[in-house]
Amino acid sequence: AATTLTSLTQNPAAVKATAQCFIDLVARESDNNVKLIVLDRLEVLHSKHQHVLDPLVMDLLRVLQSPDMDVRRKCLGIALGMVTSRNVEEVVGLLKKALARTTEAEAEKIPGTTEYRQLLIQSIHVCAIKFSEVAASVVHALMEFLGDTNNPAAVDVVAFVREVVEKFPNLRGTITSRLLETFAEIKSGKVFRGGLWIVGEYCADASEIEAVFEKIREVIGEIPILAVEQRLLDAATAAAGEDEADKEKKEPSKASAPRVLADGTYATETAYSTAGASRLEAVKSANKPPLRALILGGDFYTGSVLASTLTKLVLRYGDLDGVDVKKANSLRAEAMLIMTSLIRVGQSQFVTVPIDEDSQERIMNCVQTLASAELSKNTRVREMFLKDTKAAYAKMVAHEEKKAAEKKARDTKKTAIQADDLITFRQFTKKATNEGLDDYELEVSRATGAAEVGGSIISSLSRVVQLTGFSDPVYAEAYVKIQGFDILLDVLVVNQTTDTLQNLVIEFATLGDVKLVERPTTHTLGPHSFHSVKATIKVSSTETGVIFGNIIWEAGTSETCVVLNDIHIDIMDYIKPAYCNEAQFRSMWTEFEWENRVNVNTTITDLRTYLNHIMKSTNMSCLTPEAALSGDCDFLSANMYARSLFGEDALANLSIEKIEGTGNIQGHVRIRSKTQGIALSLGDKITLAQKEVAPLA
């Protein structure tokens, strides 16, 4: 009834009543599939009447009580489009309450709580960036989750904090001070790297820089790290030696006899090495400050980010007016001591994994920058540390804003006609014999579809599949039309004989996840006559599907059969470009087990042209930012993502390089999905697309 009402009238009151009916139905219905279908209807209604439904956003958020993640995700996706400056305070308040409930002990036991928490954080992030008036109240509440053991949620929070401090300069002071307070609670290396980058870029005052150094001393512990760890090991060894000496005094000596193993050989064991290894493990497993624990655990990438942050702070501190030279030199020496300590301990026995060459080189570059007066005063070096990285992030944020604005412009309906435009009556227009068709006539022809007849015929002919040969008694061809999850076959059957064909029937069969809905009925065809037969095929997934069959008829007393050509289902009809963030892409990439690797073999010589050609051929969108792909370089790596109409995800990673001298492109495309069919089908599409030459960009 609600859907019928919107088809009869577009009155705002009727539209609002329809939306309210949809929301009540979603909240009341227990079947998740019904919820998703009704939410789809509500989304379509909102796209046609955007601001009319905005007051209903709080009613819609009641749907978040549903335990199903797909329903929650769909609900929040619609609700974020209904948020305005009038209701943003209420929406954010409700989301914060829902977020607080996910931290309760009982909620932690419920499956999907972690994913729901991450979804709420992302939704609050969108609201805060869109409406600056709530950013200040939201950012401090979300920063409590930086110490969350759930890594993706904490990573989302630090990304949100980074964007807020870039977009709202007036909040930088309070945010950086609050961020420093949470350093002792952070457990993830990725979150630590984000936090260190923020304080390294946005702490500009002398007091703020000194506060950062004080907090780093706290989270890294006593330095030099190697000397302290060695001292702890020596103390543990000495204590163990005293205990063994006391034990030997108390216990009488026993005659030791060699132990014989099962194979007849004597057993040998070095008590010293076994005891020493156990003491070393005890020192490693002792309770340590969070940043020190990460470094000793082998996370030297975080150590290199720490070195870069310290270098930025020291260089910026030296540029400030009225600073104490002794204090500046003291901070410089302390920063260099921390950096050299990272390298020394990375080469010792106290770390789980030795330091890698890349991290060591980056840390050494920072040490040399601070140690050399010439490098410290070099304009290019200072710009690299103090300006370039911040400018790169600002450029990335600006690019994301531009993309969002372009998407909004595409989605926003253009005004069909202005309120003060003239009304043209065709009956009153003057007829000119020598003039061609005027603009108004062209518009009318477009509106009635007359101008698009040629294009529609061409597009229809491209989907015609010949089922039998021209020399067969019965000629058949099918027009394949994709309509949602169904394939509609319109089969033209022509009797090419002079006989009447009785009980003619087309028998279809399917292979794969496709099913024939109803079988065509029998017909009688006169000599040289034709008939149209329709059949509906239901598609349930993007697995490779084939439709085959035959035509059977009676001519006189005999029965004749003609086998039909196969109709292969094109996977591209069901795959649409989609978007996901980096954390979601990495999570799905790790989770999906089916991978198809396709080697690059093409005549295309431009890297970007090849990427665009593959994206167009596979209906996939590029997730890698434009800023990362820009510039002249001989190698390219990009992530791509698409989603099928059945909710199946398809991931792809393109890694290619241009060979110097020949100019040819080599590399591979890795495709991952949850099901084997979509991975194989996309791989076949890419293999075929490589043989085609892409048009010049």
C-alpha positions as CSV (number, residue, x, y, z in Angstrom):
1,A,0.0,0.0,0.0
2,A,2.9,2.4,0.8
3,T,4.6,1.7,-2.5
4,T,1.3,2.3,-4.3
5,L,0.8,5.6,-2.6
6,T,4.1,6.9,-3.8
7,S,3.2,5.9,-7.4
8,L,-0.1,7.9,-7.1
9,T,1.2,11.1,-5.6
10,Q,4.5,12.9,-4.8
11,N,3.0,15.0,-2.0
12,P,5.5,15.5,0.8
13,A,3.0,14.3,3.5
14,A,2.3,11.1,1.5
15,V,6.1,10.5,1.0
16,K,6.8,11.0,4.7
17,A,3.9,8.6,5.6
18,T,5.3,6.0,3.2
19,A,8.8,6.3,4.7
20,Q,7.4,6.0,8.2
21,C,5.5,2.9,7.2
22,F,8.7,1.4,5.7
23,I,10.7,2.2,8.9
24,D,8.0,0.7,11.2
25,L,8.0,-2.4,9.0
26,V,11.7,-2.8,9.3
27,A,11.7,-2.4,13.0
28,R,8.8,-4.8,13.5
29,E,9.8,-7.6,11.0
30,S,12.0,-10.4,12.2
31,D,13.2,-11.7,8.9
32,N,16.5,-10.1,7.9
33,N,15.9,-10.6,4.2
34,V,12.6,-8.6,4.4
35,K,14.4,-5.9,6.4
36,L,17.0,-5.5,3.6
37,I,14.4,-5.4,0.9
38,V,12.4,-2.7,2.7
39,L,15.5,-0.7,3.4
40,D,16.3,-0.9,-0.3
41,R,12.9,0.6,-1.0
42,L,13.5,3.3,1.6
43,E,16.8,4.1,0.0
44,V,15.2,4.6,-3.4
45,L,12.5,6.7,-1.9
46,H,15.2,8.9,-0.1
47,S,17.1,9.3,-3.4
48,K,14.0,10.8,-5.0
49,H,12.8,12.9,-2.0
50,Q,16.0,13.7,-0.1
51,H,15.2,16.4,2.4
52,V,11.6,15.3,2.9
53,L,12.7,12.3,4.9
54,D,15.5,14.0,7.0
55,P,13.3,14.4,10.1
56,L,12.8,10.6,10.2
57,V,16.5,9.8,10.8
58,M,16.1,9.1,14.5
59,D,13.2,6.7,13.8
60,L,15.4,4.9,11.3
61,L,18.2,4.5,13.8
62,R,16.0,2.3,15.9
63,V,16.8,-0.4,13.3
64,L,20.3,-0.6,14.8
65,Q,18.8,-2.8,17.6
66,S,18.8,-5.6,15.0
67,P,21.7,-8.0,15.6
68,D,22.3,-8.6,11.8
69,M,25.4,-6.6,10.5
70,D,24.1,-6.3,7.0
71,V,20.9,-4.6,8.3
72,R,22.9,-2.3,10.5
73,R,25.3,-1.4,7.7
74,K,22.4,-0.6,5.3
75,C,20.6,1.4,8.0
76,L,23.6,3.6,8.8
77,G,24.3,4.1,5.1
78,I,20.8,5.5,4.6
79,A,20.9,7.5,7.9
80,L,24.1,9.2,7.1
81,G,22.5,10.7,4.0
82,M,19.7,12.1,6.1
83,V,21.9,13.9,8.6
84,T,21.6,17.7,8.5
85,S,22.9,20.5,10.7
86,R,19.6,20.4,12.5
87,N,19.7,16.8,13.6
88,V,23.4,16.0,13.7
89,E,23.6,16.6,17.5
90,E,20.9,14.0,18.1
91,V,22.3,11.5,15.6
92,V,25.9,11.7,17.0
93,G,24.5,11.5,20.6
94,L,22.7,8.3,19.7
95,L,25.7,6.8,17.9
96,K,27.9,7.6,20.9
97,K,25.5,5.8,23.3
98,A,25.5,2.8,20.9
99,L,29.3,2.9,20.8
100,A,29.5,3.0,24.6
101,R,27.2,-0.1,24.9
102,T,29.6,-2.1,22.7
103,T,32.3,-1.8,25.4
104,E,30.2,-3.4,28.1
105,A,31.4,-6.9,29.3
106,E,28.2,-8.6,28.1
107,A,28.4,-7.0,24.7
108,E,32.0,-8.3,24.2
109,K,30.7,-11.9,24.2
110,I,28.2,-11.3,21.4
111,P,29.6,-12.2,17.9
112,G,29.9,-9.2,15.6
113,T,30.4,-6.6,18.3
114,T,33.9,-5.7,17.1
115,E,32.7,-5.1,13.5
116,Y,29.7,-3.1,14.8
117,R,32.0,-0.9,16.9
118,Q,34.1,-0.3,13.9
119,L,31.1,0.6,11.8
120,L,29.9,3.1,14.5
121,I,33.3,4.7,14.6
122,Q,33.3,5.2,10.9
123,S,29.8,6.7,10.9
124,I,30.7,9.2,13.7
125,H,33.8,10.0,11.7
126,V,31.7,10.9,8.6
127,C,29.3,13.1,10.7
128,A,32.2,14.9,12.5
129,I,34.0,15.8,9.3
130,K,30.8,16.9,7.5
131,F,29.6,19.0,10.4
132,S,32.4,20.8,12.2
133,E,30.2,21.8,15.2
134,V,30.3,18.3,16.6
135,A,33.9,17.5,15.8
136,A,35.2,18.9,19.2
137,S,32.8,16.8,21.3
138,V,33.2,13.7,19.3
139,V,37.0,13.5,18.9
140,H,37.7,13.3,22.7
141,A,35.1,10.5,23.1
142,L,36.5,8.4,20.3
143,M,40.1,8.8,21.5
144,E,39.2,6.6,24.4
145,F,39.2,3.7,21.9
146,L,42.9,4.2,20.9
147,G,43.9,1.7,23.5
148,D,41.4,-0.8,22.2
149,T,42.7,-4.3,21.7
150,N,40.6,-4.5,18.6
151,N,43.2,-3.2,16.1
152,P,40.8,-2.1,13.2
153,A,38.7,0.1,15.5
154,A,41.7,1.8,17.0
155,V,43.2,2.4,13.5
156,D,39.9,4.0,12.4
157,V,40.0,6.3,15.4
158,V,43.6,7.4,14.8
159,A,42.7,8.1,11.1
160,F,39.8,10.2,12.2
161,V,42.0,12.1,14.7
162,R,44.5,12.8,11.9
163,E,41.8,14.2,9.6
164,V,40.3,16.4,12.3
165,V,43.6,18.0,13.3
166,E,44.3,18.7,9.6
167,K,40.9,20.2,8.9
168,F,40.2,22.1,12.1
169,P,43.4,24.0,13.3
170,N,41.6,25.5,16.3
171,L,41.3,22.0,17.8
172,R,44.9,20.9,17.4
173,G,46.2,22.0,20.8
174,T,43.6,20.1,22.8
175,I,43.6,17.0,20.6
176,T,47.4,16.6,20.7
177,S,47.5,16.9,24.5
178,R,44.7,14.4,24.8
179,L,46.5,12.1,22.3
180,L,49.7,12.2,24.4
181,E,47.7,11.1,27.4
182,T,46.5,7.9,25.6
183,F,50.1,6.9,24.5
184,A,50.5,4.7,27.5
185,E,47.4,2.7,26.7
186,I,48.1,2.1,23.0
187,K,48.9,-1.5,22.1
188,S,49.0,-1.5,18.3
189,G,52.1,-0.6,16.2
190,K,49.9,0.9,13.5
191,V,48.1,3.1,16.0
192,F,51.4,4.2,17.5
193,R,52.7,5.2,14.1
194,G,49.6,7.3,13.4
195,G,49.9,9.0,16.8
196,L,53.6,9.7,16.4
197,W,53.0,11.2,13.0
198,I,50.3,13.5,14.3
199,V,52.4,14.9,17.2
200,G,55.4,15.1,14.9
201,E,53.5,17.3,12.4
202,Y,51.2,19.4,14.6
203,C,53.1,20.1,17.8
204,A,54.6,23.5,17.1
205,D,55.1,25.2,20.5
206,A,58.1,24.7,22.8
207,S,55.9,23.4,25.6
208,E,54.1,21.0,23.3
209,I,57.4,19.6,21.9
210,E,58.8,19.2,25.5
211,A,55.6,17.4,26.5
212,V,56.1,15.0,23.5
213,F,59.6,14.2,24.6
214,E,58.5,13.6,28.2
215,K,55.7,11.2,27.0
216,I,58.1,9.3,24.7
217,R,60.5,8.8,27.6
218,E,57.6,7.3,29.5
219,V,56.4,4.9,26.8
220,I,59.9,3.8,25.7
221,G,61.3,3.4,29.1
222,E,64.9,3.8,30.3
223,I,67.6,4.2,27.6
224,P,69.9,3.0,26.2
225,I,67.6,0.0,25.7
226,L,70.4,-2.6,25.1
227,A,72.4,-1.6,28.2
228,V,69.2,-1.8,30.4
229,E,68.1,-5.1,29.0
230,Q,71.6,-6.5,29.4
231,R,71.7,-5.3,33.0
232,L,68.4,-7.1,33.7
233,L,69.8,-10.3,32.2
234,D,73.0,-10.0,34.3
235,A,70.9,-9.4,37.4
236,A,68.8,-12.5,36.6
237,T,71.9,-14.6,36.0
238,A,73.5,-13.5,39.3
239,A,70.4,-14.2,41.2
240,A,70.1,-17.6,39.6
241,G,73.8,-18.4,40.5
242,E,73.2,-17.5,44.1
243,D,70.2,-19.8,44.3
244,E,72.1,-22.7,42.8
245,A,75.0,-22.2,45.2
246,D,72.6,-22.2,48.2
247,K,70.9,-25.3,46.8
248,E,74.2,-27.2,46.4
249,K,75.1,-26.4,50.1
250,K,71.8,-27.8,51.3
251,E,71.6,-30.9,49.2
252,P,74.3,-33.7,49.4
253,S,76.1,-34.4,46.2
254,K,74.8,-37.3,44.1
255,A,76.9,-39.6,41.9
256,S,76.1,-38.6,38.4
257,A,75.8,-41.4,35.8
258,P,75.7,-41.1,32.0
259,R,72.2,-41.4,30.6
260,V,71.7,-43.8,27.7
261,L,69.1,-43.0,25.0
262,A,66.9,-45.5,23.2
263,D,69.3,-45.8,20.3
264,G,72.2,-46.7,22.6
265,T,74.0,-43.4,22.5
266,Y,74.9,-41.2,25.5
267,A,72.7,-38.2,26.1
268,T,74.4,-34.8,26.3
269,E,72.8,-31.7,27.7
270,T,74.4,-28.3,28.4
271,A,72.8,-27.1,31.6
272,Y,74.3,-23.6,31.2
273,S,72.9,-23.0,27.8
274,T,69.4,-24.2,28.7
275,A,69.3,-22.1,31.9
276,G,70.7,-19.1,30.0
277,A,68.0,-19.3,27.3
278,S,65.3,-19.6,29.9
279,R,66.6,-16.5,31.7
280,L,66.7,-14.6,28.4
281,E,63.1,-15.5,27.7
282,A,62.1,-14.4,31.2
283,V,63.8,-11.0,30.6
284,K,62.0,-10.7,27.2
285,S,58.6,-11.6,28.6
286,A,58.9,-9.2,31.6
287,N,56.4,-6.3,31.7
288,K,57.7,-3.3,29.7
289,P,56.4,0.1,28.5
290,P,54.2,-0.2,25.4
291,L,56.5,1.3,22.8
292,R,59.5,-0.6,24.1
293,A,57.5,-3.8,24.0
294,L,56.7,-3.2,20.3
295,I,60.3,-2.5,19.4
296,L,61.6,-5.6,21.3
297,G,58.9,-7.6,19.5
298,G,60.5,-6.7,16.1
299,D,58.3,-3.8,15.0
300,F,61.2,-1.6,13.7
301,Y,58.9,0.1,11.2
302,T,57.4,1.9,14.2
303,G,60.9,2.6,15.4
304,S,61.7,4.3,12.1
305,V,58.5,6.5,12.5
306,L,59.7,7.4,16.0
307,A,63.1,8.5,14.6
308,S,61.4,10.6,12.0
309,T,59.1,12.2,14.6
310,L,62.0,13.0,16.9
311,T,63.9,14.6,14.0
312,K,61.0,16.8,13.1
313,L,60.5,17.9,16.7
314,V,64.2,18.8,17.2
315,L,64.4,20.7,13.9
316,R,61.2,22.6,14.7
317,Y,62.3,23.3,18.3
318,G,65.5,24.9,17.0
319,D,63.6,27.3,14.8
320,L,61.5,28.7,17.6
321,D,62.2,32.2,18.9
322,G,63.6,32.6,22.3
323,V,64.4,28.9,23.1
324,D,67.3,28.0,25.3
325,V,70.2,26.7,23.2
326,K,71.2,24.3,25.9
327,K,67.7,22.9,26.0
328,A,67.7,22.5,22.2
329,N,71.0,20.7,22.3
330,S,69.8,18.5,25.1
331,L,66.8,17.4,23.1
332,R,69.0,16.8,20.0
333,A,71.3,14.6,22.0
334,E,68.5,12.7,23.6
335,A,66.8,12.1,20.2
336,M,70.1,10.8,18.8
337,L,70.6,8.5,21.8
338,I,67.1,7.0,21.3
339,M,67.8,6.4,17.6
340,T,71.2,4.7,18.1
341,S,69.6,2.7,20.9
342,L,67.0,1.4,18.5
343,I,69.7,0.2,16.0
344,R,71.9,-1.3,18.7
345,V,69.1,-3.3,20.3
346,G,67.9,-4.4,16.9
347,Q,71.2,-6.1,16.3
348,S,71.2,-7.9,19.7
349,Q,69.7,-11.1,21.1
350,F,66.9,-9.3,23.0
351,V,64.7,-8.7,20.0
352,T,62.3,-11.3,18.5
353,V,63.3,-10.4,14.9
354,P,66.6,-8.6,13.9
355,I,66.2,-5.0,12.5
356,D,65.6,-4.9,8.8
357,E,67.9,-3.0,6.4
358,D,65.2,-0.5,5.4
359,S,64.3,0.6,8.9
360,Q,68.0,0.8,9.9
361,E,68.8,3.0,6.9
362,R,65.9,5.3,7.7
363,I,66.9,5.6,11.3
364,M,70.5,6.3,10.3
365,N,69.4,9.0,7.9
366,C,67.7,10.7,10.9
367,V,70.8,10.4,13.1
368,Q,73.0,11.9,10.4
369,T,70.5,14.8,9.9
370,L,70.7,15.7,13.5
371,A,74.5,15.0,13.9
372,S,75.5,17.1,10.9
373,A,75.2,20.9,11.3
374,E,75.4,21.2,7.5
375,L,72.4,18.7,7.0
376,S,70.4,20.3,9.8
377,K,70.6,23.7,8.1
378,N,70.1,22.3,4.5
379,T,67.0,23.9,3.1
380,R,65.9,20.8,1.1
381,V,66.4,18.5,4.1
382,R,64.4,20.7,6.4
383,E,61.6,21.0,3.8
384,M,61.5,17.2,3.5
385,F,61.1,16.7,7.2
386,L,59.0,19.8,8.2
387,K,56.8,20.4,5.1
388,D,56.7,17.7,2.5
389,T,55.0,14.9,4.5
390,K,52.3,17.3,5.9
391,A,51.7,18.7,2.4
392,A,51.3,15.2,1.0
393,Y,48.6,14.4,3.6
394,A,46.9,17.8,3.0
395,K,46.9,17.0,-0.8
396,M,45.4,13.5,-0.1
397,V,42.6,15.0,2.1
398,A,41.8,17.6,-0.6
399,H,41.7,14.9,-3.3
400,E,39.2,12.9,-1.2
401,E,37.0,16.0,-0.7
402,K,37.1,16.6,-4.5
403,K,36.0,13.0,-5.1
404,A,33.2,13.4,-2.6
405,A,32.1,16.6,-4.2
406,E,32.1,15.1,-7.7
407,K,30.1,12.1,-6.5
408,K,27.6,14.4,-4.8
409,A,27.3,16.5,-8.1
410,R,26.7,13.3,-10.0
411,D,24.0,12.0,-7.6
412,T,22.3,15.4,-7.3
413,K,19.5,15.9,-9.7
414,K,19.9,18.7,-12.1
415,T,17.1,21.3,-12.4
416,A,15.0,20.3,-15.4
417,I,13.6,23.7,-15.9
418,Q,14.0,27.0,-14.1
419,A,11.0,28.7,-12.4
420,D,11.2,31.8,-14.6
421,D,11.6,29.9,-18.0
422,L,9.1,30.6,-20.8
423,I,6.4,28.1,-21.5
424,T,6.4,27.1,-25.1
425,F,3.1,26.0,-26.8
426,R,3.8,24.1,-29.9
427,Q,0.5,25.1,-31.5
428,F,1.5,28.8,-31.3
429,T,5.0,28.5,-32.8
430,K,5.6,29.9,-36.3
431,K,6.4,27.4,-39.0
432,A,9.5,28.3,-41.0
433,T,9.9,26.4,-44.2
434,N,13.7,26.9,-44.6
435,E,14.6,26.3,-41.0
436,G,15.6,23.0,-39.5
437,L,14.2,21.4,-36.4
438,D,14.5,23.8,-33.5
439,D,15.8,23.1,-30.1
440,Y,12.4,22.5,-28.6
441,E,11.5,19.9,-31.2
442,L,14.8,18.1,-30.5
443,E,14.0,18.1,-26.8
444,V,10.5,16.7,-27.4
445,S,12.0,14.0,-29.6
446,R,14.5,13.1,-26.9
447,A,11.7,13.0,-24.2
448,T,9.5,10.7,-26.3
449,G,12.4,8.4,-27.1
450,A,12.3,9.0,-30.8
451,A,16.0,10.1,-30.9
452,E,17.2,7.0,-29.1
453,V,15.5,4.4,-31.2
454,G,18.6,3.8,-33.3
455,G,20.8,3.4,-30.3
456,S,18.4,1.0,-28.6
457,I,18.2,-1.2,-31.7
458,I,22.0,-1.4,-31.9
459,S,22.4,-2.3,-28.2
460,S,19.7,-5.0,-28.6
461,L,21.4,-6.5,-31.7
462,S,24.6,-6.8,-29.8
463,R,22.9,-9.3,-27.4
464,V,21.4,-11.6,-30.1
465,V,22.8,-15.1,-30.0
466,Q,22.4,-17.5,-33.0
467,L,21.1,-20.8,-31.7
468,T,21.0,-22.8,-35.0
469,G,22.5,-22.7,-38.4
470,F,21.0,-21.1,-41.5
471,S,20.9,-24.5,-43.2
472,D,18.9,-26.2,-40.4
473,P,15.2,-26.9,-41.1
474,V,14.4,-24.5,-38.1
475,Y,16.3,-21.4,-37.6
476,A,16.4,-19.9,-34.1
477,E,18.1,-16.9,-32.5
478,A,17.7,-15.5,-29.0
479,Y,17.7,-12.0,-27.7
480,V,19.3,-12.1,-24.2
481,K,18.0,-9.5,-21.8
482,I,19.4,-9.1,-18.2
483,Q,16.7,-7.9,-15.8
484,G,17.9,-7.9,-12.2
485,F,18.6,-11.5,-11.1
486,D,16.7,-12.9,-14.1
487,I,17.7,-13.6,-17.7
488,L,14.9,-13.2,-20.2
489,L,15.3,-15.1,-23.4
490,D,13.2,-14.0,-26.4
491,V,13.7,-16.7,-29.0
492,L,12.7,-16.2,-32.6
493,V,11.9,-19.6,-34.3
494,V,11.6,-19.6,-38.1
495,N,10.2,-22.6,-40.1
496,Q,12.4,-22.8,-43.2
497,T,10.6,-25.8,-44.7
498,T,7.4,-26.2,-46.7
499,D,6.0,-28.5,-44.1
500,T,3.9,-27.8,-41.1
501,L,5.8,-28.5,-37.9
502,Q,3.6,-29.8,-35.1
503,N,4.2,-30.0,-31.4
504,L,7.4,-27.8,-31.7
505,V,8.9,-27.2,-28.4
506,I,12.2,-25.7,-27.2
507,E,13.8,-27.6,-24.3
508,F,16.3,-25.7,-22.3
509,A,18.7,-27.1,-19.7
510,T,21.2,-25.2,-17.5
511,L,24.6,-25.8,-16.0
512,G,25.8,-23.9,-12.9
513,D,23.9,-21.7,-10.5
514,V,21.1,-20.9,-13.0
515,K,17.6,-22.4,-13.1
516,L,14.9,-22.5,-15.7
517,V,11.7,-20.9,-14.1
518,E,9.2,-22.4,-16.5
519,R,9.4,-24.6,-19.6
520,P,8.2,-23.2,-22.9
521,T,4.9,-24.6,-24.3
522,T,4.4,-26.5,-27.6
523,H,3.5,-24.7,-30.8
524,T,2.6,-25.4,-34.4
525,L,4.4,-23.6,-37.2
526,G,3.2,-23.4,-40.7
527,P,5.4,-23.4,-43.8
528,H,7.9,-20.5,-43.8
529,S,6.2,-18.9,-40.7
530,F,7.8,-17.8,-37.5
531,H,7.0,-17.6,-33.8
532,S,8.5,-15.9,-30.7
533,V,9.1,-18.0,-27.6
534,K,10.0,-16.5,-24.2
535,A,11.8,-18.2,-21.4
536,T,13.0,-16.9,-18.0
537,I,16.2,-18.1,-16.3
538,K,16.9,-17.4,-12.6
539,V,20.5,-16.6,-11.7
540,S,21.6,-17.1,-8.1
541,S,25.3,-16.3,-8.2
542,T,28.1,-15.2,-10.4
543,E,29.4,-18.8,-10.9
544,T,30.0,-19.6,-14.5
545,G,26.6,-20.6,-16.1
546,V,25.7,-22.2,-19.4
547,I,22.3,-22.5,-21.0
548,F,21.9,-25.3,-23.6
549,G,19.1,-27.3,-25.2
550,N,17.4,-28.4,-28.4
551,I,14.3,-27.9,-30.6
552,I,12.0,-30.9,-31.1
553,W,9.1,-31.1,-33.5
554,E,6.9,-33.6,-35.4
555,A,6.8,-33.5,-39.2
556,G,4.4,-36.1,-40.5
557,T,5.1,-39.4,-38.6
558,S,8.7,-38.7,-37.6
559,E,10.1,-36.7,-34.8
560,T,13.1,-34.4,-35.5
561,C,15.6,-32.7,-33.2
562,V,18.0,-29.8,-33.7
563,V,20.7,-29.1,-31.0
564,L,21.1,-25.5,-30.0
565,N,24.3,-23.5,-29.5
566,D,25.3,-22.8,-25.9
567,I,24.5,-19.5,-24.3
568,H,27.2,-18.5,-21.9
569,I,26.3,-16.1,-19.1
570,D,28.4,-13.0,-19.0
571,I,29.7,-12.4,-15.5
572,M,30.1,-8.6,-16.2
573,D,26.3,-8.2,-16.2
574,Y,26.3,-8.9,-12.5
575,I,29.5,-7.2,-11.3
576,K,29.4,-3.5,-10.4
577,P,32.2,-1.1,-9.3
578,A,32.2,-0.6,-5.5
579,Y,34.3,1.0,-2.8
580,C,35.8,-0.1,0.5
581,N,38.5,1.4,2.7
582,E,42.0,0.1,3.1
583,A,41.3,-1.8,6.4
584,Q,38.3,-3.6,4.9
585,F,40.3,-4.5,1.7
586,R,43.2,-6.0,3.8
587,S,40.8,-7.9,6.0
588,M,39.0,-9.4,3.0
589,W,42.3,-10.1,1.2
590,T,43.4,-12.1,4.3
591,E,40.1,-13.9,4.7
592,F,39.4,-15.0,1.1
593,E,40.9,-18.3,0.1
594,W,40.4,-18.5,-3.6
595,E,43.1,-16.7,-5.6
596,N,43.7,-16.6,-9.4
597,R,47.0,-15.1,-10.7
598,V,47.0,-13.8,-14.2
599,N,50.4,-12.9,-15.8
600,V,50.4,-9.7,-17.8
601,N,50.9,-10.2,-21.6
602,T,49.8,-7.2,-23.6
603,T,50.9,-4.8,-26.4
604,I,49.9,-1.8,-24.3
605,T,53.0,0.2,-23.3
606,D,51.6,2.8,-20.9
607,L,51.0,1.7,-17.2
608,R,48.1,3.9,-16.5
609,T,46.4,3.0,-19.8
610,Y,46.7,-0.7,-19.0
611,L,45.2,-0.1,-15.5
612,N,42.3,1.9,-17.0
613,H,41.8,-0.9,-19.6
614,I,41.6,-3.6,-17.0
615,M,39.2,-1.5,-14.8
616,K,36.9,-1.0,-17.8
617,S,37.0,-4.7,-18.9
618,T,36.3,-6.0,-15.4
619,N,33.9,-3.3,-14.0
620,M,36.2,-2.8,-11.0
621,S,37.0,0.4,-9.3
622,C,40.5,1.5,-8.3
623,L,40.9,2.0,-4.5
624,T,44.5,3.4,-4.7
625,P,44.4,7.2,-4.4
626,E,45.1,9.2,-7.5
627,A,47.9,11.0,-5.7
628,A,49.7,7.6,-5.3
629,L,49.3,6.8,-9.0
630,S,50.3,10.2,-10.3
631,G,53.8,11.0,-11.6
632,D,56.1,9.4,-14.2
633,C,57.4,6.1,-12.9
634,D,58.3,2.7,-14.4
635,F,56.3,0.6,-12.0
636,L,52.7,0.7,-10.7
637,S,50.7,-1.1,-8.0
638,A,47.0,-0.7,-7.5
639,N,44.2,-2.3,-5.6
640,M,40.8,-2.8,-7.3
641,Y,37.4,-3.8,-5.9
642,A,34.0,-4.8,-7.2
643,R,30.8,-6.3,-5.8
644,S,28.3,-8.5,-7.5
645,L,24.5,-8.1,-7.4
646,F,24.4,-11.2,-5.1
647,G,26.7,-9.5,-2.5
648,E,29.9,-11.3,-3.5
649,D,33.1,-9.4,-3.1
650,A,35.9,-9.5,-5.7
651,L,39.4,-8.1,-5.0
652,A,42.3,-7.6,-7.3
653,N,45.9,-6.4,-7.0
654,L,47.7,-5.1,-10.1
655,S,51.5,-5.1,-9.9
656,I,53.3,-4.1,-13.2
657,E,56.5,-2.5,-14.4
658,K,57.8,-1.2,-17.6
659,I,61.0,-3.0,-18.8
660,E,63.7,-0.5,-19.6
661,G,64.8,-0.7,-23.3
662,T,61.9,-2.7,-24.8
663,G,59.2,-0.6,-23.2
664,N,57.0,-3.7,-22.7
665,I,54.9,-4.2,-19.5
666,Q,55.4,-7.2,-17.3
667,G,53.8,-8.2,-14.0
668,H,50.7,-10.0,-12.8
669,V,47.1,-9.4,-11.6
670,R,46.0,-11.3,-8.5
671,I,42.3,-11.9,-8.0
672,R,40.8,-13.0,-4.7
673,S,37.2,-13.9,-3.8
674,K,35.3,-16.1,-1.4
675,T,34.1,-18.3,-4.2
676,Q,36.1,-20.0,-6.9
677,G,33.8,-19.1,-9.8
678,I,34.1,-15.4,-9.6
679,A,37.9,-15.5,-9.3
680,L,38.2,-17.8,-12.4
681,S,35.7,-15.8,-14.4
682,L,37.4,-12.5,-13.8
683,G,40.7,-14.1,-14.6
684,D,39.4,-15.3,-18.0
685,K,38.0,-11.8,-18.6
686,I,41.4,-10.2,-17.9
687,T,43.1,-12.7,-20.2
688,L,40.8,-11.9,-23.0
689,A,41.0,-8.2,-22.4
690,Q,44.8,-8.2,-22.6
691,K,44.6,-9.4,-26.2
692,E,42.6,-6.3,-27.1
693,V,44.5,-3.1,-27.6
694,A,43.2,-0.3,-25.4
695,P,42.4,3.0,-27.0
696,L,45.0,5.7,-26.6
697,A,44.5,7.9,-23.5
